[in-house]
Amino acid sequence: DVAAAQMATANGTVDLRGLEGGKGPQLEQQQQLDVSQAEADLHSANVDEYNIAAQIRLDTFSRHVSEQEVTITSIEDEMGRTAQTTERATEQVTQASSHQQTGTKMLYWLLLLAAVIAGALIVIVVLNTCNGFATAPAAANAVDVVASFSKSPLPRV
């Protein structure tokens, strides 16, 4: 076998007999190194792919955050304007309520004054009527006064 190996080497052929049957640890080591390198390359490519995907997601997330920041700022500004508008509206409602209360009080006082005047006129008319016709000129004067008030135009203010 050794002589055949030397002859094969002398002829320029490579002796592969040592590789058959589990012999040849160098080839085995080389194959393992090749597999390890292929796995490392595959893992490296996967890591690169994951890094690119993560960067895309991060960019997308950053863009969404920026868009949301604009929206949140807009909402905050609108809330501030709404608070100011509500405060002014509350002041206006308070003023309107105060004016309404004042106007209602004035109306009640005018109605009371009209009732007092009407009561006084009724008392005068009744007293003049009850006293007989002796005081008819005074009763007539009271009736004339009431009639003149109803016929005369009201003074302009």
C-alpha positions in Angstrom: 0.0 0.0 0.0 2.8 2.4 0.8 4.5 1.6 -2.5 1.2 2.3 -4.3 0.8 5.5 -2.4 4.3 6.6 -3.4 3.7 5.7 -7.0 0.4 7.6 -7.1 2.2 10.6 -5.6 5.0 10.3 -8.2 2.4 10.2 -11.0 0.9 13.5 -9.8 -2.2 12.1 -8.4 -3.4 12.7 -4.9 -3.6 9.8 -2.5 -7.1 9.8 -1.0 -6.9 6.4 0.6 -6.4 7.9 4.0 -9.7 9.7 3.8 -11.8 6.7 3.4 -13.3 4.8 6.3 -13.3 7.5 8.9 -9.7 8.4 8.4 -8.6 12.0 7.8 -9.2 14.2 10.8 -8.0 17.2 9.0 -10.9 17.0 6.5 -13.3 16.6 9.3 -12.0 19.6 11.1 -12.2 21.6 7.9 -15.8 20.6 7.3 -16.7 21.6 10.8 -14.9 24.9 10.4 -16.8 25.4 7.1 -20.2 24.6 8.8 -19.3 26.8 11.7 -18.4 29.7 9.4 -21.7 29.1 7.4 -23.7 29.2 10.6 -21.8 32.4 11.7 -22.5 34.0 8.4 -26.2 33.0 8.6 -26.5 34.3 12.1 -24.7 37.5 11.1 -27.1 37.9 8.2 -30.1 37.3 10.5 -28.7 39.9 13.0 -28.3 42.4 10.2 -31.8 41.8 9.0 -33.2 42.1 12.5 -31.2 45.3 13.0 -32.6 46.8 9.8 -36.1 45.8 10.8 -35.6 47.3 14.3 -34.3 50.5 12.8 -37.3 50.8 10.5 -39.7 50.2 13.4 -37.8 52.7 15.5 -38.0 55.3 12.7 -41.7 54.6 12.3 -42.3 54.8 16.1 -40.3 58.1 16.2 -42.4 59.5 13.4 -45.6 58.5 15.1 -44.4 60.1 18.4 -43.7 63.3 16.5 -47.1 63.3 14.9 -48.8 62.6 18.3 -46.8 65.4 19.9 -48.2 67.8 17.4 -51.7 66.5 18.0 -51.3 66.6 21.8 -50.0 70.2 21.6 -53.0 71.1 19.5 -55.3 69.5 22.0 -53.6 71.4 24.9 -53.9 74.7 23.1 -57.6 74.0 22.4 -58.2 73.1 26.0 -56.6 76.4 27.1 -58.9 78.4 24.7 -61.9 76.4 25.9 -61.1 77.2 29.5 -60.8 80.9 28.7 -64.0 80.9 26.8 -65.8 79.1 29.6 -64.5 81.6 32.1 -65.8 84.6 30.0 -69.1 82.8 29.5 -69.5 82.3 33.2 -68.8 86.0 33.9 -71.4 86.9 31.2 -74.0 84.6 32.7 -73.3 86.0 36.2 -73.8 89.6 34.9 -77.0 88.6 33.0 -78.4 87.0 36.1 -77.6 90.1 38.1 -79.3 92.3 35.5 -82.3 90.0 35.4 -82.7 90.1 39.2 -82.4 93.9 39.1 -85.0 94.1 36.3 -87.4 91.7 38.1 -87.1 93.7 41.4 -87.8 96.9 39.4 -90.9 95.3 37.8 -92.2 94.1 41.2 -91.7 97.6 42.7 -93.6 99.2 39.7 -96.4 96.6 40.1 -96.6 97.4 43.8 -96.7 101.2 43.1 -99.4 100.7 40.5 -101.4 98.5 43.0 -101.0 101.2 45.7 -102.1 104.0 43.3 -105.0 101.8 42.0 -106.0 101.0 45.6 -105.8 104.7 46.6 -108.0 105.7 43.6 -110.5 102.9 44.5 -110.6 104.1 48.1 -111.1 107.7 47.0 -113.9 106.8 44.5 -115.6 104.5 47.1 -115.4 107.1 49.8 -116.7 109.8 47.5 -119.6 107.6 46.4 -120.4 106.5 50.0 -120.4 110.1 51.3 -123.3 110.8 49.0 -123.8 113.3 46.4 -122.9 116.1 48.7 -119.3 115.7 47.7 -120.1 114.8 44.1 -117.9 117.6 42.8 -114.9 116.2 44.6 -115.7 112.7 43.3 -116.2 114.1 39.9 -112.8 115.8 40.2 -111.2 112.5 41.1 -112.9 110.7 38.2 -111.8 113.5 35.9 -108.2 113.2 37.1 -108.2 109.5 36.5 -109.8 110.0 33.1 -107.2 112.7 32.2 -104.4 110.3 33.1 -105.8 107.6 30.8 -106.4 110.0 27.9 -103.1 112.0 28.1 -100.1 110.6 26.3 -97.3 109.5 28.5 -94.3 111.9 28.7 -91.3 110.7 26.7 -88.2 109.9 28.7 
